[in-house]
Amino acid sequence: MKVAFACSECFPFVKTGGLGDVCGSLPKYISDLGCDVKVFLPLYGGIQTLKHNLLLNEDLTDIPLMIGDVEYTFNVWEGKLPNSEVKVYFIDCPFYFHRETPYTNDKDEDERFILFQQAVLITIQYLKWSPDIIHCNDWQTGLIPAYIRTTYAWDKIFENTKSIISIHNIGFQGRFSPESLYNANLPIDKFYPFGPFELNNSFCFLKSGIIYADLITTVSPTYAKEIQTEEFGAGLEGVLQLRANDLYGILNGIDLDVWNPLTDHFIKTNYSVEDIENKEDNKKNLINRIEFVYNKDIPVFGIISRLTGQKGFDLLKPILHHILENNDIQLVVLGSGELQYEELFKSAQYSFPEKVFFWSGYNTELSHLITAGADIFLMPSHYEPCGLNQMYSLNYGTVPIVRDTGGLADTVKDYHEHNESGNGFSFKDYLPDALEKTIQRALYIYKDKKIWNEIMIRGMKEDFSWKHSAEKYLDLYKKIIN
């Protein structure tokens, strides 16, 4: 089976969030199941061609492409996903992609990804490679299912090609002015109220994908249900309800080549469920690294996150100082985002310098040190399509506290709700009081090291590898081909 992955980010080349992790891992596991897999990605200016051993394909240069009435050209570079034979094709158009960040608020953001999506299909044509499946990811590739049914339907290379679109976060939809449709080289007569391209008088890339794709997936079973509701559907719930029979929730996996306490080269002492006591060395190392005073009886809370309201920090804001004043804990925070939440943690660090450490930005090494060294991982998201950090934490024996939503609900089982056999702690009501009570429940159980150890072990015994998820995707591929 031939599978094309179209995506706007892919680790280790470019990553801004979970999408990059998924597209850097899932294709390798699909390939391991016997598929011929190729990944297609923009060549952003920040991707270092020498570092990643990328080579310009001399047969794929100066390829013309129309955006509206203007002709552009692109080149194609090639590389491979690390530790695999999966080829990655990079669409190189400096005018559109050599910018400071992968995504922008520039007025031609629509054109950037219109070019990318058409370039993917044109590259496939030049390769004379007829994919059975084109697996699209989020709005940046949402027009591809429409293209292969309309503009590019003339080419027999796509005659039997089926498409899937995966929704990683329905809050990002690629909505542009109606005039944008003229740049897209798509049938203009398909734009009308409630039509396949229209959403509230905007040209919506994601809606197009939902309408035209053969199947729709999202990144957890619970999120698949949530996005069909007004609360979480972000205006697309009605469209998703119409296609409910074609919508599947498949939990993301974690890349055990990167996130595995037994082999992690970032941490001081490797460990597994068999020698879980060695995790304490990593707690000691983390505390020494941030120059705090180590005490094995003081629980360390970890946060690794974009600092936004979606991640639940509006719940933490009114209670953080109270929690720090009244509990003997330490808190290590890694992240950046909205100014109000950066200021929240800066203020907490200033007020409680012996309890709070805040690193503004992202640091790969520190993210691994926190995951291995913390006792408790805090992730109180308002909504969370899947979430990976809670799965990393469970895999490392770091007990998560989460809100019961999306992928968090599918992976974290509350200790008390599951008759004292859960692997973490969770709460349902999106209220500061509910979060604080859950933290207090966890702190109370933490004092009983025997019970806490059992919770840790249950988390580490969970299997969140990509293998199971990849098999489910393969089943869906077969389903739509047959």
C-alpha positions as CSV (number, residue, x, y, z in Angstrom):
1,M,0.0,0.0,0.0
2,K,1.3,3.5,-0.9
3,V,0.7,6.2,1.6
4,A,1.5,9.9,1.2
5,F,1.6,12.0,4.4
6,A,1.0,15.8,3.8
7,C,1.8,17.9,6.8
8,S,3.0,21.4,7.8
9,E,5.4,20.2,10.5
10,C,7.4,17.1,11.2
11,F,9.9,16.4,13.9
12,P,12.9,16.6,13.9
13,F,12.8,19.1,10.9
14,V,10.2,21.5,12.3
15,K,7.9,21.3,15.3
16,T,5.6,23.8,17.1
17,G,3.4,21.3,18.9
18,G,2.0,17.8,18.9
19,L,1.4,17.8,15.2
20,G,5.1,17.7,14.6
21,D,5.6,14.7,16.9
22,V,2.8,12.8,15.2
23,C,4.0,13.4,11.7
24,G,7.6,12.5,12.7
25,S,6.5,9.2,14.2
26,L,3.4,7.8,12.7
27,P,4.8,7.5,9.1
28,K,7.7,5.3,10.4
29,Y,5.3,2.9,12.1
30,I,3.0,2.8,9.1
31,S,6.1,1.9,7.0
32,D,7.0,-0.8,9.5
33,L,3.6,-2.4,8.8
34,G,4.7,-2.9,5.2
35,C,3.5,0.3,3.5
36,D,5.4,2.5,1.0
37,V,5.3,5.9,2.8
38,K,6.4,9.3,1.7
39,V,6.1,12.5,3.7
40,F,5.6,16.0,2.1
41,L,6.6,19.1,4.1
42,P,7.4,22.8,3.3
43,L,11.0,23.7,3.4
44,Y,10.8,26.5,5.9
45,G,13.8,28.8,6.2
46,G,14.5,27.5,9.7
47,I,15.1,23.9,8.5
48,Q,18.8,23.3,8.3
49,T,19.5,21.3,5.1
50,L,23.1,20.4,6.0
51,K,22.2,19.3,9.5
52,H,19.5,16.9,8.3
53,N,21.4,15.7,5.2
54,L,18.8,17.1,2.8
55,L,19.7,17.1,-0.9
56,L,18.2,19.0,-3.8
57,N,16.5,16.7,-6.3
58,E,18.0,17.9,-9.6
59,D,15.1,16.5,-11.6
60,L,12.6,18.5,-9.5
61,T,13.6,22.2,-9.9
62,D,11.9,25.3,-11.2
63,I,8.5,23.6,-11.3
64,P,5.7,26.1,-12.3
65,L,2.5,26.5,-10.3
66,M,-0.2,29.1,-10.4
67,I,-1.6,31.0,-7.4
68,G,-4.5,32.9,-8.9
69,D,-3.1,34.7,-12.0
70,V,0.5,34.7,-10.8
71,E,3.0,32.0,-11.6
72,Y,5.5,30.8,-9.0
73,T,8.1,28.0,-9.1
74,F,9.3,25.6,-6.5
75,N,12.1,23.1,-6.0
76,V,12.0,19.8,-4.2
77,W,14.6,18.6,-1.6
78,E,14.8,15.1,-0.2
79,G,15.7,13.5,3.1
80,K,14.6,10.7,5.4
81,L,13.0,10.4,8.7
82,P,15.6,9.4,11.3
83,N,16.0,5.7,12.0
84,S,13.8,4.8,9.0
85,E,13.7,4.5,5.2
86,V,10.7,6.9,5.0
87,K,11.5,9.5,2.4
88,V,10.6,13.2,3.1
89,Y,10.0,15.6,0.2
90,F,10.5,19.3,1.1
91,I,8.6,21.9,-1.0
92,D,11.0,24.7,-1.5
93,C,9.6,28.1,-2.4
94,P,11.7,30.8,-0.5
95,F,9.2,33.6,-1.3
96,Y,6.5,31.9,0.8
97,F,8.4,29.7,3.3
98,H,11.6,31.5,4.3
99,R,10.1,33.4,7.1
100,E,10.8,33.7,10.8
101,T,8.2,31.2,11.9
102,P,6.4,28.3,10.1
103,Y,3.0,30.0,10.6
104,T,2.4,33.7,10.3
105,N,-0.3,36.4,10.4
106,D,0.8,37.7,7.1
107,K,-1.8,38.6,4.6
108,D,-0.7,35.8,2.2
109,E,-1.0,33.0,4.7
110,D,-3.6,31.4,2.6
111,E,-1.4,31.5,-0.5
112,R,1.5,29.9,1.3
113,F,-0.5,26.7,2.0
114,I,-2.4,26.8,-1.3
115,L,1.0,26.6,-3.0
116,F,2.2,23.9,-0.6
117,Q,-0.9,21.7,-1.2
118,Q,-0.8,22.0,-5.0
119,A,3.0,21.4,-4.9
120,V,2.5,18.2,-3.1
121,L,0.2,16.9,-5.8
122,I,2.4,18.2,-8.6
123,T,5.4,16.5,-7.0
124,I,3.5,13.2,-6.8
125,Q,2.8,13.6,-10.5
126,Y,6.4,14.2,-11.3
127,L,7.4,11.2,-9.3
128,K,4.9,9.1,-11.2
129,W,3.9,7.6,-7.9
130,S,0.2,6.8,-7.4
131,P,-0.7,6.8,-3.7
132,D,-3.5,4.6,-2.5
133,I,-4.0,7.0,0.5
134,I,-3.1,10.7,1.0
135,H,-3.2,11.3,4.7
136,C,-3.8,15.0,5.3
137,N,-3.2,16.8,8.6
138,D,-5.1,19.9,9.8
139,W,-6.1,22.9,7.8
140,Q,-2.8,23.4,6.1
141,T,-3.5,20.3,4.0
142,G,-7.4,20.5,4.1
143,L,-7.8,21.4,0.4
144,I,-6.0,18.3,-0.9
145,P,-9.1,16.0,-0.7
146,A,-11.0,18.6,-2.8
147,Y,-8.1,19.0,-5.3
148,I,-8.0,15.2,-6.1
149,R,-11.7,15.2,-6.6
150,T,-11.9,18.4,-8.7
151,T,-8.9,20.3,-10.1
152,Y,-6.6,17.3,-10.3
153,A,-9.2,14.6,-11.0
154,W,-8.2,14.5,-14.7
155,D,-4.9,12.7,-13.9
156,K,-5.2,8.9,-13.7
157,I,-2.5,9.0,-11.1
158,F,-5.1,10.0,-8.6
159,E,-7.9,7.9,-10.1
160,N,-7.9,5.4,-7.2
161,T,-6.4,7.6,-4.5
162,K,-8.4,8.0,-1.3
163,S,-8.0,10.7,1.3
164,I,-8.1,10.9,5.1
165,I,-7.9,14.2,7.1
166,S,-6.7,14.1,10.7
167,I,-7.9,16.9,12.9
168,H,-5.3,17.6,15.5
169,N,-7.0,20.7,16.9
170,I,-10.3,21.9,15.6
171,G,-9.7,25.4,16.9
172,F,-7.3,26.0,14.0
173,Q,-9.4,26.0,10.8
174,G,-7.6,28.0,8.1
175,R,-10.4,30.6,7.5
176,F,-9.8,33.3,4.9
177,S,-11.8,35.8,2.9
178,P,-14.0,34.5,0.1
179,E,-11.6,36.1,-2.4
180,S,-9.0,33.6,-1.3
181,L,-10.8,31.0,-3.3
182,Y,-9.7,32.7,-6.6
183,N,-6.1,31.9,-5.6
184,A,-6.8,28.3,-4.9
185,N,-7.5,26.9,-8.4
186,L,-10.7,25.3,-7.1
187,P,-14.2,25.4,-8.5
188,I,-15.7,28.8,-7.6
189,D,-19.2,27.5,-8.0
190,K,-18.7,25.4,-4.9
191,F,-18.6,28.5,-2.7
192,Y,-22.0,29.3,-1.4
193,P,-23.7,29.5,2.0
194,F,-23.4,26.1,3.8
195,G,-21.4,24.8,0.8
196,P,-18.3,22.7,1.0
197,F,-15.9,25.7,1.1
198,E,-17.9,28.2,3.0
199,L,-18.2,28.8,6.8
200,N,-19.7,32.0,8.1
201,N,-18.8,33.8,4.8
202,S,-15.2,32.6,5.0
203,F,-13.3,30.2,2.8
204,C,-12.5,27.4,5.3
205,F,-9.7,25.0,4.4
206,L,-10.6,22.6,7.2
207,K,-14.2,22.4,6.3
208,S,-13.2,21.6,2.8
209,G,-11.2,18.6,4.1
210,I,-14.0,17.4,6.3
211,I,-16.5,17.5,3.4
212,Y,-14.2,16.0,0.7
213,A,-12.1,13.4,2.6
214,D,-13.2,9.8,2.4
215,L,-12.6,9.5,6.2
216,I,-12.0,11.9,9.0
217,T,-9.9,11.1,12.1
218,T,-9.0,12.9,15.2
219,V,-6.5,12.3,17.9
220,S,-8.5,10.6,20.6
221,P,-11.8,8.8,21.0
222,T,-13.2,11.3,23.5
223,Y,-12.2,14.3,21.3
224,A,-14.0,12.7,18.4
225,K,-17.2,12.9,20.4
226,E,-16.5,16.4,21.9
227,I,-16.0,18.1,18.5
228,Q,-19.5,17.1,17.5
229,T,-20.8,19.4,20.3
230,E,-21.3,23.1,20.3
231,E,-18.9,23.5,23.3
232,F,-15.9,22.0,21.5
233,G,-16.8,22.0,17.8
234,A,-15.7,25.6,17.1
235,G,-18.5,26.1,14.6
236,L,-17.9,22.9,12.7
237,E,-19.9,20.6,14.9
238,G,-22.8,20.5,12.4
239,V,-20.6,19.4,9.6
240,L,-19.0,16.7,11.7
241,Q,-22.4,15.5,12.9
242,L,-23.3,15.0,9.2
243,R,-20.2,12.9,8.8
244,A,-20.3,11.1,12.1
245,N,-20.2,7.7,10.5
246,D,-16.9,8.6,8.9
247,L,-15.3,10.1,11.9
248,Y,-12.9,8.0,14.0
249,G,-10.9,8.9,17.1
250,I,-7.5,7.2,17.3
251,L,-5.2,8.0,20.2
252,N,-1.8,9.4,19.3
253,G,1.1,7.3,20.4
254,I,4.5,8.3,21.8
255,D,7.9,7.7,20.1
256,L,9.7,5.3,22.4
257,D,12.9,6.1,20.5
258,V,12.7,9.6,22.1
259,W,10.6,9.2,25.2
260,N,11.7,6.1,27.1
261,P,13.2,6.3,30.6
262,L,15.2,3.1,29.9
263,T,17.1,4.7,27.0
264,D,16.7,8.5,27.4
265,H,20.1,10.0,27.0
266,F,19.1,13.3,28.5
267,I,18.5,12.0,32.0
268,K,21.1,11.1,34.7
269,T,19.9,7.6,35.5
270,N,17.9,5.4,33.2
271,Y,15.3,3.2,34.8
272,S,12.2,1.1,34.1
273,V,9.2,-0.3,36.0
274,E,11.6,-3.1,37.2
275,D,13.9,-0.6,39.0
276,I,11.6,2.3,39.5
277,E,13.5,3.3,42.6
278,N,16.2,4.8,40.3
279,K,13.7,7.5,39.3
280,E,14.6,9.3,42.5
281,D,18.1,10.0,41.2
282,N,16.5,12.0,38.4
283,K,14.5,14.0,40.9
284,K,17.7,14.8,42.8
285,N,19.4,15.7,39.6
286,L,16.6,18.0,38.5
287,I,16.5,19.8,41.9
288,N,20.3,20.2,41.9
289,R,20.2,21.5,38.3
290,I,17.8,24.3,39.3
291,E,19.7,24.9,42.5
292,F,16.9,24.1,44.9
293,V,17.2,22.1,48.1
294,Y,16.5,18.4,47.6
295,N,14.2,16.6,49.9
296,K,12.8,13.3,49.0
297,D,9.6,13.9,50.9
298,I,8.8,17.2,49.1
299,P,6.8,16.5,46.0
300,V,8.0,18.2,42.8
301,F,5.3,19.4,40.4
302,G,6.2,19.8,36.7
303,I,4.6,21.8,33.9
304,I,5.7,21.7,30.3
305,S,3.3,23.6,28.1
306,R,2.3,26.5,25.9
307,L,1.1,29.0,28.4
308,T,-2.4,29.7,27.1
309,G,-5.9,29.6,28.5
310,Q,-6.6,26.5,26.5
311,K,-4.1,24.7,28.8
312,G,-6.0,25.6,31.9
313,F,-3.8,28.2,33.4
314,D,-6.8,30.5,33.9
315,L,-7.8,27.9,36.6
316,L,-4.3,27.9,38.2
317,K,-4.0,31.7,38.2
318,P,-6.4,32.5,41.2
319,I,-5.2,29.6,43.3
320,L,-1.4,29.3,42.7
321,H,-0.2,31.6,45.4
322,H,-2.6,30.0,47.9
323,I,-1.3,26.5,47.1
324,L,2.3,27.6,47.4
325,E,1.7,29.3,50.7
326,N,0.0,26.4,52.3
327,N,1.9,23.3,51.0
328,D,5.4,22.1,51.1
329,I,6.0,21.6,47.4
330,Q,8.3,22.6,44.6
331,L,7.2,23.6,41.1
332,V,9.2,23.5,37.9
333,V,7.7,25.3,34.9
334,L,8.9,25.2,31.3
335,G,7.0,27.1,28.6
336,S,6.0,30.4,27.0
337,G,2.9,32.0,25.6
338,E,0.4,34.6,26.8
339,L,2.0,37.4,28.8
340,Q,-0.5,37.1,31.7
341,Y,0.6,33.5,32.3
342,E,4.3,34.2,31.9
343,E,3.8,37.0,34.5
344,L,1.9,34.5,36.8
345,F,4.9,32.2,37.0
346,K,7.5,35.0,37.1
347,S,5.5,36.5,40.1
348,A,5.3,33.1,41.8
349,Q,9.1,32.6,41.3
350,Y,9.7,36.0,42.8
351,S,7.4,35.4,45.8
352,F,8.5,31.8,46.4
353,P,12.1,31.6,45.1
354,E,12.8,28.4,47.0
355,K,9.7,26.8,45.6
356,V,9.2,27.9,42.0
357,F,11.5,27.7,39.0
358,F,10.3,29.1,35.7
359,W,12.1,28.8,32.4
360,S,10.5,31.0,29.7
361,G,10.7,29.3,26.3
362,Y,11.5,25.7,25.4
363,N,14.5,23.5,26.2
364,T,14.6,19.9,25.0
365,E,16.9,18.7,27.7
366,L,15.0,20.4,30.5
367,S,11.7,18.9,29.2
368,H,13.2,15.4,29.7
369,L,14.7,16.3,33.1
370,I,11.3,17.5,34.3
371,T,9.4,14.5,32.9
372,A,11.8,12.1,34.6
373,G,12.5,14.1,37.8
374,A,9.1,15.4,38.8
375,D,6.7,13.5,41.0
376,I,3.6,15.0,39.6
377,F,2.8,16.5,36.2
378,L,0.2,19.2,36.0
379,M,-2.0,19.5,32.9
380,P,-5.5,21.0,33.7
381,S,-6.5,21.8,30.1
382,H,-9.8,23.4,29.1
383,Y,-9.7,21.0,26.2
384,E,-7.0,18.7,24.9
385,P,-7.5,16.9,21.6
386,C,-5.0,14.2,22.6
387,G,-2.0,15.5,24.7
388,L,1.3,13.8,24.7
389,N,2.9,15.1,27.9
390,Q,0.5,13.2,30.1
391,M,1.6,10.0,28.2
392,Y,5.2,10.8,28.5
393,S,4.7,11.4,32.3
394,L,2.9,8.1,32.8
395,N,5.7,6.3,30.9
396,Y,8.2,7.9,33.2
397,G,6.3,7.1,36.4
398,T,5.4,10.8,36.9
399,V,1.8,10.9,38.1
400,P,-0.4,13.3,36.1
401,I,-3.1,15.6,37.4
402,V,-5.4,16.5,34.5
403,R,-8.9,17.7,33.6
404,D,-11.2,14.9,32.3
405,T,-11.3,16.0,28.7
406,G,-10.2,14.7,25.2
407,G,-7.2,12.5,25.2
408,L,-6.6,13.2,28.9
409,A,-9.8,11.4,29.7
410,D,-8.7,8.5,27.5
411,T,-5.3,8.0,29.1
412,V,-5.5,9.1,32.8
413,K,-7.7,7.1,35.2
414,D,-8.5,8.9,38.4
415,Y,-7.2,7.0,41.5
416,H,-10.3,7.5,43.5
417,E,-12.9,7.3,40.7
418,H,-11.4,3.9,39.6
419,N,-11.7,2.3,43.1
420,E,-8.1,3.2,44.0
421,S,-6.7,1.5,40.9
422,G,-6.1,4.5,38.7
423,N,-2.9,5.8,37.3
424,G,-3.4,9.5,38.1
425,F,-5.8,12.2,39.2
426,S,-8.5,14.1,37.3
427,F,-11.4,16.5,37.7
428,K,-14.4,17.3,35.5
429,D,-15.7,20.8,36.4
430,Y,-13.7,23.5,34.8
431,L,-13.3,25.5,38.1
432,P,-10.3,26.6,40.1
433,D,-11.8,25.0,43.2
434,A,-12.0,21.6,41.4
435,L,-8.4,21.8,40.4
436,E,-7.2,22.8,43.9
437,K,-9.2,19.9,45.5
438,T,-7.6,17.5,43.1
439,I,-4.1,18.8,43.9
440,Q,-4.9,18.3,47.6
441,R,-6.1,14.8,47.0
442,A,-2.9,14.0,45.2
443,L,-0.8,15.5,48.0
444,Y,-2.6,13.5,50.6
445,I,-2.0,10.2,48.7
446,Y,1.6,11.2,48.0
447,K,2.4,10.8,51.8
448,D,1.7,7.1,51.5
449,K,4.8,6.0,49.5
450,K,3.5,2.4,49.1
451,I,0.2,3.6,47.4
452,W,2.0,6.2,45.4
453,N,4.5,3.6,44.1
454,E,1.6,1.5,43.0
455,I,0.1,4.4,41.1
456,M,3.5,5.1,39.4
457,I,3.8,1.4,38.4
458,R,0.3,1.3,36.9
459,G,1.2,4.3,34.7
460,M,4.5,2.8,33.6
461,K,2.8,-0.4,32.6
462,E,0.5,1.4,30.2
463,D,1.4,0.9,26.5
464,F,1.2,4.2,24.6
465,S,3.5,3.2,21.8
466,W,2.6,4.1,18.2
467,K,2.4,0.4,17.2
468,H,-1.3,0.0,18.3
469,S,-2.3,3.4,16.8
470,A,-0.5,2.6,13.5
471,E,-2.4,-0.6,13.2
472,K,-5.7,1.2,13.6
473,Y,-4.8,3.7,10.9
474,L,-3.8,0.8,8.6
475,D,-7.2,-0.8,9.2
476,L,-8.9,2.5,8.2
477,Y,-6.7,2.7,5.1
478,K,-7.8,-0.8,4.1
479,K,-11.4,0.1,4.9
480,I,-11.7,3.0,2.4
481,I,-9.6,1.2,-0.3
482,N,-11.9,-1.8,-0.1
